[in-house]
Amino acid sequence: MRNSRSHFLHIATIFFILTVVVALCSWVGSIYELGNVQNLISPEGLRWMLRNAISQYIQTPALQYVLILLMGLGIAYESGLLQSLWKAVRYQKTRSMKERRALILSVIVIIIYTLLIFSITVTPWTILRNVTGTLENSPFLQGLPYLISVGIGFAGMVFGFASGRFRTDREIIRGMGSLIVRYYEYFIILFFVVQFFTSLTYSRLTEWLHIGSVSLHFLFLACCYLPLLLIVLRKE
């Protein structure tokens, strides 16, 4: 099975090749004056790539959201909380009394944390709403991935210490990075996904091909998050 998979190009390689294709098409398009196509291989295009390659990647929401969520989930995973919850969902009876107590404490922490966030968000003019008292562009929505990660992380820490899986803060730090290391491929793939779409937008080939901004946006989101799902399914 491994040998059959090795014949297929890696997703990151595919997007790298697509970026090269976009650059070549932009060069041809600029020569034949196809609409407003901008040449990526020109001095101006090369300068643009050097100025934006890193910043566009770092500023991509998918990178920020996935990175922060994997930190919290990593703690929950290394503590054994996720595995214990999976056993509970499947009605498995293999948990010890200590593990059951740790799971109950973790659920209580999640409930208290959720109620706390709810109490400072749901009522008007609370601290997680915007200056007009609504949720639109509010700190709550902008920081939701962070809030979720912190909640999961807290629950994982409680479970880890209560079950004896964690003994020092070193286990917590190791847990924060465990899933980032496990799914390192995703961050490489995302880099090339971002380069492809930013190059495609800069070249204005989308205008010549009549690809709308909304369609392009949804395609970009799909290419950002689907590789992570595929990697998770493959790892598991």
C-alpha positions in Angstrom: 0.0 0.0 0.0 2.8 2.4 0.8 4.5 1.7 -2.5 1.3 2.5 -4.4 1.0 5.8 -2.6 4.6 6.8 -3.4 3.8 7.0 -7.1 1.5 10.0 -6.5 2.7 13.5 -6.1 2.5 15.1 -2.6 -0.1 17.8 -2.2 2.5 20.4 -1.5 4.3 19.4 -4.7 1.1 19.7 -6.7 0.5 23.3 -5.5 4.1 24.2 -6.2 3.7 23.0 -9.7 0.4 24.9 -10.0 2.2 28.1 -8.9 4.9 27.6 -11.6 2.1 27.1 -14.1 0.4 30.3 -13.0 3.8 32.2 -13.4 4.3 30.8 -16.9 0.7 31.6 -17.9 1.0 35.1 -16.5 4.2 35.6 -18.7 2.4 34.3 -21.8 -0.7 36.4 -21.0 1.4 39.6 -20.6 3.1 38.9 -24.0 -0.2 38.5 -25.8 -1.9 41.2 -23.7 -4.7 39.0 -22.4 -6.8 41.5 -20.4 -5.0 42.9 -17.4 -2.8 39.9 -16.8 0.3 40.8 -14.8 3.6 39.0 -15.4 4.9 37.2 -12.3 8.3 36.6 -14.0 8.9 40.3 -14.6 11.2 42.3 -12.3 8.1 43.8 -10.7 6.5 40.4 -10.2 9.6 38.9 -8.7 9.9 41.8 -6.3 6.3 41.3 -5.3 6.9 37.6 -4.6 9.9 38.3 -2.4 8.0 41.0 -0.4 4.9 38.9 0.1 5.8 35.2 0.2 6.4 35.2 4.0 3.9 37.8 5.1 1.0 36.3 3.1 1.7 32.9 4.7 1.9 34.2 8.3 -1.2 36.3 7.9 -3.3 33.4 6.6 -6.2 32.8 9.1 -5.9 29.0 8.5 -2.4 29.0 9.8 -3.3 31.0 12.9 -6.5 29.1 13.7 -5.1 25.6 13.2 -1.9 26.4 15.1 -3.7 27.7 18.2 -6.3 24.9 18.1 -3.6 22.2 17.9 -2.0 23.6 21.0 -5.1 23.1 23.1 -6.0 19.8 21.4 -2.4 18.6 21.9 -2.7 19.0 25.7 -6.0 17.1 25.7 -4.5 14.4 23.5 -1.4 13.9 25.6 -3.3 13.9 28.8 -5.5 11.1 27.6 -8.7 13.2 27.7 -9.6 12.8 24.1 -9.1 9.0 24.3 -11.3 8.9 27.4 -14.0 10.9 25.8 -13.9 8.6 22.8 -14.3 5.6 25.2 -17.3 7.3 26.8 -19.0 7.9 23.4 -18.5 4.3 22.5 -19.7 3.1 25.9 -16.5 1.3 26.6 -16.1 0.1 30.3 -12.2 0.0 30.3 -11.7 3.2 32.3 -10.4 3.1 35.8 -12.0 4.8 38.8 -9.2 7.4 38.7 -9.8 8.1 35.0 -13.5 8.4 35.5 -12.9 11.0 38.3 -10.5 12.9 36.1 -13.1 12.9 33.2 -15.8 14.2 35.5 -13.5 17.0 36.7 -12.6 17.9 33.1 -16.3 18.1 32.1 -17.0 20.3 35.1 -14.1 22.6 34.0 -15.5 22.8 30.5 -19.0 23.6 31.8 -17.6 26.4 34.1 -15.4 27.8 31.4 -18.3 27.8 28.9 -20.6 29.5 31.4 -18.0 32.1 32.2 -17.4 33.0 28.5 -21.2 33.0 27.9 -21.7 35.4 30.9 -19.3 38.0 29.5 -20.5 37.6 25.9 -24.3 37.1 25.8 -25.5 40.2 27.5 -25.2 43.6 25.8 -22.2 45.8 26.6 -20.1 43.1 28.1 -16.3 43.0 27.6 -16.3 40.5 24.7 -18.7 42.5 22.5 -17.7 45.3 20.2 -18.0 49.0 21.1 -21.6 49.1 19.8 -22.6 46.2 22.0 -23.0 43.6 19.2 -21.1 40.5 18.3 -20.2 41.7 14.8 -16.3 42.1 14.6 -16.3 41.6 18.3 -13.3 40.3 20.4 -15.4 37.2 21.0 -15.7 36.2 17.3 -12.1 37.4 16.5 -10.7 35.3 19.4 -13.0 32.3 19.2 -10.4 29.8 18.1 -8.2 31.0 21.0 -11.0 30.7 23.5 -11.8 27.2 22.3 -8.2 26.2 22.5 -7.8 27.6 26.0 -10.9 25.8 27.2 -9.8 22.4 25.7 -6.3 23.0 27.1 -7.6 23.7 30.6 -9.7 20.6 30.5 -6.8 18.6 29.3 -4.5 19.9 32.1 -7.1 19.0 34.7 -7.6 15.5 33.3 -3.8 15.0 33.0 -3.0 16.0 36.6 -6.1 14.2 38.1 -5.3 11.0 36.2 -1.6 11.1 37.0 -0.6 11.4 33.3 0.8 14.9 33.9 3.2 15.6 36.8 5.0 18.7 35.8 4.6 21.7 33.5 7.0 20.0 31.0 4.3 17.5 30.1 1.9 20.4 29.3 4.4 22.1 27.1 5.2 18.8 25.3 1.5 18.3 24.8 1.1 21.7 23.2 3.5 20.8 20.5 2.7 17.1 20.1 0.0 17.5 17.4 1.9 20.3 15.7 4.7 17.8 15.2 2.3 15.0 14.3 0.7 17.1 11.6 3.8 19.0 10.4 3.0 18.2 6.8 -0.1 20.4 6.9 1.9 23.6 7.5 4.2 22.8 4.6 1.2 22.1 2.3 -0.5 25.4 3.5 2.6 27.4 2.6 2.3 26.2 -1.1 -1.5 26.6 -1.1 -1.1 30.3 -0.1 1.7 30.9 -2.6 -0.5 29.5 -5.4 -3.6 31.5 -4.6 -1.7 34.8 -3.9 0.1 34.4 -7.2 -3.1 33.6 -9.0 -4.7 36.7 -7.6 -1.7 39.0 -8.3 -1.4 37.8 -11.9 -5.1 38.7 -12.5 -5.6 35.4 -14.4 -8.8 35.0 -12.4 -10.2 38.1 -14.1 -9.3 36.8 -17.5 -10.8 33.4 -16.6 -13.9 35.1 -15.2 -13.5 33.5 -11.8 -15.4 35.5 -9.2 -13.9 36.6 -5.9 -16.5 34.7 -3.9 -15.9 31.5 -5.8 -12.1 32.0 -5.4 -12.5 32.6 -1.7 -14.4 29.4 -1.1 -12.0 27.5 -3.2 -9.1 28.9 -1.2 -10.8 27.9 2.1 -11.4 24.4 0.9 -7.7 24.1 -0.2 -6.6 25.4 3.2 -8.6 23.0 5.4 -9.2 19.9 3.4 -5.5 18.8 3.4 -5.6 18.8 7.2 -8.7 16.6 7.2 -6.9 14.2 4.8 -3.8 14.1 6.9 -5.7 13.5 10.1 -7.7 10.6 8.5 -4.5 9.1 7.1 -2.7 9.3 10.5 -5.6 7.8 12.3 
